[in-house]
Amino acid sequence: MKTEELANPHDAFKAGNIPEAVKHIPDELVDDASVIGSAIKCRERLAQLDEAGLTFVALSFQTHFDSTMSKIREILQS
């Protein structure tokens, strides 16, 4: 499948072209669906999601599992 034929993220991902798939994801969607930043910023964002009725959280660890878990503990304990 040629890059110009990859009309959406699913097609690009299936073709193994992650950089092309990422191009199809709007920044607003990533912002709305992610909790990224400092412990304070993450705590505030999680509080907003809780107020909106969030009932499930999925964690994704790409690298640095131990330091990421440390930050999660910091966020949850404060």
Secondary structure, 3 states (H helix, E strand, C coil): CCHHHCCCHHHHHHCCCHHHHHHCCCHHHHHHHCCCCCHHHHHHHHHHHHHCCCCCCCCCCCCCHHHHHHHHHHHHHC
